Amino acid sequence: MNLQGKKIGFCLTGSFCTFDRVVPEMKRLIDMGADVIPIMSENAYSWDTKFGSAVKWREEIEETTGREIINSVIDAEPIGPGKIPLDILVVAPATGNTLAALAIGLTNGPVTMACKAHWRNGKPIVIGISTNDGLGASGLNIAFLHNKELTFLVPYGQDSPYSKQKSLVAHFEFLPDTIRAALDGKQYQPVLIPHIL
């Protein structure tokens, strides 16, 4: 799949357990010809977790993309006036907190600022969800975002239906396909894909 010349904003939020699946997708997009601009939530940018230190992830992302990470509301705001023109914006992983903020139009950090600015430009956003309450409290927000104009979701499913019955995680391997469809104004199908049990 060719994404030659496409400028893709790539936002990461604090679902740290999926970073090892999401960050390689940045490289895939670059290998397909895209120019990837990394954006991180304040938590994703600064927290050390059992899944790796903040410095490790920042260094890997900046080395992969060849760009400095946007990590503040002030630095993300220029996406709106077109000073940082993007063809499409990706939010992956998107936590339940981020989904809630996007659903109600809350600007509470660099990722939600980037989304608000990008929507204002009339351009598509792709969301790769990762939340332990996707079939619970976040369910309404996911449904709302499915119906929001210019918003497309990476196919997702239950990642651990017996131990985490309400948890939903995107199949990040479908990110390039979802981006290509979203650039054509379409939702990639099928959206609901079961994880292997």
C-alpha positions in Angstrom: 0.0 0.0 0.0 1.4 3.4 -1.0 1.1 6.3 1.3 3.8 8.3 -0.6 3.9 11.9 0.4 1.1 11.7 3.0 1.7 13.7 6.1 0.4 11.7 9.1 0.1 13.1 12.6 0.5 10.1 15.0 -0.7 10.6 18.6 0.1 8.2 21.4 -1.8 8.2 24.7 -1.1 6.3 27.9 -2.0 2.7 27.1 1.6 1.7 27.6 1.0 -2.0 27.3 0.3 -1.5 23.5 3.3 0.7 22.7 5.3 -2.3 21.5 2.6 -3.0 18.9 1.9 0.6 18.0 5.4 2.1 17.6 6.3 -0.4 14.8 3.2 0.7 12.9 4.9 4.2 12.7 7.8 2.5 10.9 5.4 0.7 8.6 3.7 3.9 7.6 7.1 5.5 6.9 8.2 2.5 4.8 5.0 3.1 2.8 6.2 6.6 2.0 4.4 8.6 4.7 5.9 11.5 6.7 5.0 10.8 10.3 4.8 13.6 12.9 4.7 12.2 16.4 2.5 13.7 19.1 2.3 12.3 22.7 0.0 13.0 25.6 1.7 14.4 28.7 1.4 11.1 30.5 2.7 9.0 27.5 5.6 11.4 27.1 6.7 11.5 30.8 5.7 8.4 32.7 8.0 5.4 33.3 6.1 2.1 33.5 6.9 -1.6 33.6 6.5 -1.5 29.8 9.5 0.8 29.4 10.9 4.2 30.5 9.6 7.4 29.0 13.1 8.2 27.7 13.3 4.8 25.9 9.9 5.4 24.1 10.7 9.0 23.3 14.1 8.1 21.8 12.6 5.2 19.8 9.8 7.3 18.4 12.0 10.2 17.5 14.6 7.9 15.9 11.9 6.1 13.9 10.2 9.3 12.7 13.3 11.6 12.5 11.2 14.3 14.2 10.9 15.9 17.6 7.7 14.8 19.5 5.0 17.4 19.9 4.1 17.2 23.6 2.3 20.4 24.6 -1.0 22.1 23.8 1.0 25.1 22.6 3.0 23.0 20.1 -0.1 21.1 18.9 -2.3 24.2 18.3 -0.6 25.2 15.0 -2.1 22.1 13.4 -5.4 24.0 13.2 -4.3 27.1 11.3 -2.6 24.9 8.8 1.0 25.8 10.0 1.5 22.0 10.5 -0.6 20.7 7.6 -1.6 17.1 7.9 -3.5 14.8 5.5 -4.7 12.6 8.4 -4.3 12.3 12.2 -4.0 8.9 14.0 -4.7 8.4 17.7 -3.3 5.0 18.7 -3.4 3.9 21.3 -6.5 5.9 22.4 -7.3 5.4 26.1 -10.8 5.6 27.6 -9.8 9.0 29.0 -8.9 10.3 25.6 -12.1 8.8 24.0 -14.2 10.7 26.6 -12.4 13.9 25.9 -12.8 13.6 22.2 -16.4 12.7 22.5 -17.2 15.9 24.4 -14.8 18.2 22.7 -12.5 18.7 25.7 -9.0 20.0 25.0 -7.0 18.7 28.0 -3.6 18.1 26.4 -1.5 17.9 23.2 -3.4 15.0 21.7 -6.9 16.4 22.1 -5.6 19.8 21.0 -4.2 18.2 17.8 -7.5 16.4 17.2 -9.6 19.5 17.7 -7.3 21.5 15.4 -7.3 18.8 12.7 -11.1 18.4 12.8 -11.3 22.2 12.4 -9.3 21.8 9.1 -12.0 19.3 7.9 -9.5 16.4 7.8 -10.0 12.8 8.9 -8.9 11.2 12.2 -8.3 7.5 12.8 -8.6 6.1 16.3 -7.1 2.9 17.5 -8.8 2.2 20.9 -7.2 0.6 23.9 -9.3 0.7 27.0 -10.2 -1.7 29.8 -13.8 -0.4 29.9 -14.7 -0.4 26.2 -17.7 -2.5 26.9 -18.4 -0.4 30.0 -18.2 3.3 30.7 -16.3 4.0 27.5 -18.9 2.2 25.3 -21.0 5.3 24.9 -18.0 7.4 23.8 -16.9 4.7 21.3 -20.4 4.6 19.8 -20.5 8.5 19.6 -17.1 8.6 17.9 -18.3 5.9 15.4 -20.9 8.5 14.3 -18.8 11.6 14.4 -18.0 13.1 11.0 -14.4 12.6 9.8 -13.8 10.0 12.5 -12.8 6.4 11.7 -11.9 3.5 13.9 -9.2 0.8 13.5 -10.9 -2.6 13.7 -11.0 -3.8 17.3 -12.1 -6.6 19.6 -11.9 -8.0 23.1 -8.3 -8.7 23.9 -8.9 -10.9 27.0 -12.6 -11.7 27.3 -12.3 -14.0 30.3 -9.9 -12.1 32.5 -10.8 -8.5 31.3 -14.4 -8.9 30.1 -14.9 -5.2 29.2 -11.6 -4.5 27.6 -11.3 -3.6 23.9 -8.1 -3.1 21.9 -7.6 -2.2 18.3 -6.0 -4.6 15.8 -3.2 -2.2 15.1 -2.0 -4.2 12.1 -5.0 -2.8 10.3 -3.9 0.7 10.8 -2.6 1.3 7.2 -5.8 -0.1 5.7 -7.9 2.1 8.0 -5.9 5.1 7.0 -6.2 4.4 3.3 -10.0 4.0 3.6 -10.3 7.1 5.8 -8.4 9.2 3.2 -11.2 8.1 0.8 -13.9 9.0 3.4 -14.7 5.4 4.3 -14.7 3.3 7.4 -12.5 0.2 6.9 -14.6 -3.0 7.4 -15.2 -5.1 9.3 -14.8 -3.0 12.4 -15.5 -5.7 15.0 -12.9 -8.5 14.8 -12.5 -11.1 17.5 -9.1 -11.6 19.0 -7.8 -15.2 19.0 -8.9 -16.9 22.2 
